[in-house]
């Protein structure tokens, strides 16, 4: 009885703590929703500005908006991390409560079993002599039936509590995994903010806040991109003509069910023929841009032949693979190249590392942040990669 009296305040206090934690969780989840709305608003503003004519002011405004969006994203990721931490605390307390309940029920069951055992050890003569009247005897029998019923009830409740405990232990494991993921996302958001800040500083340094200088650099970037596209088209034709019958047979035997060259953990930042593409007035966006941390390993989307592995220094570096059925893939803004031209690669093989951090090797001029530019071409003509990717 003393144990029950001591346990009750503990359980009440614990329940109050769980309620407090759940209120804090709801509050943070509400704030998280508000932050996500603000982030989406910035995303729409950026998309609108990207569809406008490119100018130094417009570019700096976009970078400022991206910086503000990245700062909100950091707050969002921190809030998500804090929320998961509170959820872990709440579930841990609930697990402790269930374990305490299980111990209490075990004690009650043990006591009921002990009483039943003692009663079952008595002979019929002992039962009758201990109960002078028949009414007392039947009362004792009713008591035993009630005791057995409660024993069964306690056993069923114990099984249910154990089941709830196992479920919450699984839930706790998931929350701990979510916390690790939330912390990783927070680190990525902090890195992306730094990238945006550096991108702005690079634009300011390159242009010296001169619109004419900006337009000259823009023209150079457009010229470089157009040159790379023409080079890719002509080179693919030459490579297919140069390959002998044996090589062609090898390529034809390769599997061209494409895989993602990098994991699109943040989705797509620019789509094929994207109407919001900042340089669309000069040329269509010939692939998709997949945001990735600088230096992310790039996998061959399908087995093929390395037709080009161009290291352009601080210019636009890329890798082109030729596949069967008239298909080719291009991986742009690569920071590192791990394959040699005129060699074969298998699907999923690491061929290089992503780049596009402004001012770094392989990025080329006017990149807006780390990402992989990925193209799929059919008979030399760019097609939408999303029509081929799983």
Number of C-alpha atoms within 10 A of each C-alpha: 6 6 8 10 9 10 14 11 11 14 17 12 11 17 16 12 16 20 13 12 20 18 12 16 21 12 12 19 17 11 15 19 12 12 19 15 12 15 21 12 13 20 14 11 14 20 17 14 18 20 16 15 12 17 14 19 13 15 20 17 16 21 21 16 19 23 21 17 23 23 18 19 23 21 17 25 24 19 20 23 21 19 24 21 17 19 22 21 18 22 20 17 17 21 19 15 18 21 15 15 18 20 13 16 18 15 12 16 20 13 13 18 15 12 13 16 11 10 14 11 9 10 9 10 9 11 14 13 10 11 15 10 10 10 10 13 16 12 12 15 12 12 12 16 13 12 17 15 12 15 20 13 13 18 16 12 15 20 13 13 17 16 13 15 20 14 12 17 16 12 16 19 12 12 20 16 12 17 20 13 14 22 16 14 20 21 15 17 22 17 16 25 22 15 21 24 17 18 22 21 15 15 23 15 10 16 16 12 14 12 13 12 14 22 15 12 17 18 13 14 19 17 13 15 17 14 11 16 17 11 12 21 16 11 16 22 14 11 16 17 10 11 14 11 9 9 14 17 12 16 20 15 13 18 14 19 12 18 16 19 22 21 15 14 10 9 11 14 14 19 19 20 17 17 17 17 20 21 19 17 12 11 13 14 21 21 26 22 22 23 24 23 20 21 17 19 21 23 21 25 28 25 24 27 26 22 24 22 23 19 18 16 13 17 19 23 24 27 27 25 27 25 27 20 12 15 19 28 25 24 27 26 29 35 28 22 19 13 17 16 14 14 12 17 20 16 18 17 17 17 25 22 21 30 30 31 27 24 19 19 20 26 29 24 22 21 19 20 24 27 27 32 24 25 23 28 22 14 14 19 15 21 18 18 20 14 8 13 13 9
